[in-house]
Amino acid sequence: MGRKLLIEFPGRNYSCDKPLLYYCGKIFSDRGYDVIKLDYNYRLKGDKTDISGLIEEAKDIVLKQLDMVDFSCYEDIVFVSKSMGCALAGFCESHYKIRARHIYLTPVDSSLKYMQRGKCIVVAGKEDTILESRKLKIYCVEQDIPLKQFEEVGHSLEHPVDIHRTFAILMVIIRLYKEF
């Protein structure tokens, strides 16, 4: 059996140590994947409200972290990304000319161009204000991309008042990781 790789692309205020990415890394590691957890947020100097600017700024930081990876030795490559990390994951796949499978968690507008049928799934909250849920749903339907949208949650995928609902959402996403 060939080697397998998982790369986690965190969000603007969402590191790989937070639940959605932390448990993802554990699940894929347990399945024999090499796991790379990217880290770029603490190095970003730009306006934290300018997601497009932060994505541009993060590209060089991410490439420096991934230039050492020999992608040719992996038979399966999975990118799991959160928020601005979704655009960075798509950019990296294109830059390195590789074929990765993607789990996009709460993508941003600039990640849409990277999402392709047959190699990704998308998870988002219906109350997301970063990428309007109707626009995301229309795009996913047109591109025949599986989309899981959760009611009553926004970009964080956390329920604003019900911690049990947040845990239930996390469990659904963990099941999705196991089945991917």
N, C-alpha and C positions, 0 to 999 in steps of 0.2 A: 504494500500500500504506500502511495506517495505521501509526501508531506503536505500539510494543510496550514493555512495562515489566516489569522483574524487580525485586522487592524481597526482600532477604535479611534474615531475622529470626534473629539468632544465639542460641545457647544460653547458659546460665548461665556456663559456663567455656569457651565455644566461640565465638570471634570470627569475623567474616567473613574474616579472614586465614588461618584454618585450612583444611586441604585440602578438606573437603566443600563449604564455601561459596566458597572462593577459586576453585576450578576451575569451579564452577557459574557464578560471575560472568563468568569468561573465556569460557565456552562461549556463554552467552546474549548477551554483548556482541558476540561474533563473529557472532552471528545477527541483529544489528541492534537488540537490546533496549537501552533506557535502563536503567541499573542503579543502584539505590539500596541501599547497604549500611548498615543501621541499626547504631547503636552506643548501647548503654545500660548495659552491665555495669559500667563504671567509675563510674557515677553511683548505682548501687544501694547503699543504706545498710543494708538489712535483713539478717536472718539468712540467710546463704548456703545453709543447709540447708532453709529454708522456701520451696519452689518456688512455692507458691500466693501467699505474701506477696510474693515477688519479682515475680511476674507482675503483681499488683495495682500494685505500686510502679512497674513499668516502663511501664504503660499511658500515663500522662501524658507520659512522656519520649518514647515512640514517637509519640504523637499530635502532639507539638510538631515532631517531625522530618517528619511526613507531611502536616501541615496545609497546607503550601505546594504540594503536588502537585495538579495538575488532572487527576484520574483520567478525566474525560470525554474527554480528547484521545487516549486509548489504546484501540485495538481489541482488544488482548490484554494481560492483566495476569497475571503469574505470581508467586506467593509461594513462596519456598523457605525452610523454617524448620527449626530444629534445637532439640529439647528444649523448654524453656519458650517459645522463639520460636514453636512451633506454636500454642500457645494465644493468643499475641499476634497472630499472623497471622489466625487465625479471628476474634478480637475486632475487628481493624482492618477486615476485609472487612465485617463486620456494621455497625460504627460508620459507615463511609463509604458503606454501601449500594451496594457495587459487586459485580461478579461476577469473581472471580479463580480461576485454576487453581492448585492447590497440590501441592507435593511436601513431605510431612511426613517429616522425618528424626528418628527416635526421639522420637515424640510423648510428651507427658505426659498424665496422666489428664484434666486439665481441657481438653484440646484435642479429646477425642473428640466432644463435642457439636457441634463445628464441621465435622467431616469428613462430606462428602456424596458419594454415589455420582455418578459421571460427571464429577467435577471435581477429583479428587485421586488421588494414589497415596501409599502409606505404605512407609517403609523402616525396619527396626528389627533389632536383634540378639535372638536367642532367649534370651540370658542377661541381658537388660535387667532391672535391679532397680528402675528408676524407674516403669515401667509394665510389669507382668507380661506376658510374651509371649503366654500363653494367653488372657488377657483381651483383648488387642489383636487377636489372631487371631479370636476369637469375634465381636468387634464388627465387624471388617472383613468377615467372611463374612456376618453378618446384614445389613450395609448394602451388600453387593456392592461393596466398595472393594478395588482391587488392593493387595496387600500382598507385599512382598519382605522375608523374614526370613532373616538370616544365622546359620548355626550357629556356636557357640563364641565369639561376641562379645556384648558387652553394650551399654550406653548410648553408649559412645564409637564404636562400630562399628569398633574396632581389636582385632585379635587380641592376647591377652595376651602371647604369646611369639614368634609367627611373623610377622615384618615382611612377608614375601612374601604371606602370607594377607591382611594388612591392605591391601597394594597391590592385590591381586586384588579385594578388596571395593570399594576406591576406583574401580577400573577399571569394575566392573559399574555402580556408581552414576553415573559419568561417562557411560557408554553410555546409561543411563536418562535423564540430562539431555538428551542429544543427540536422543533419540527422543520426548521429551515435547512 
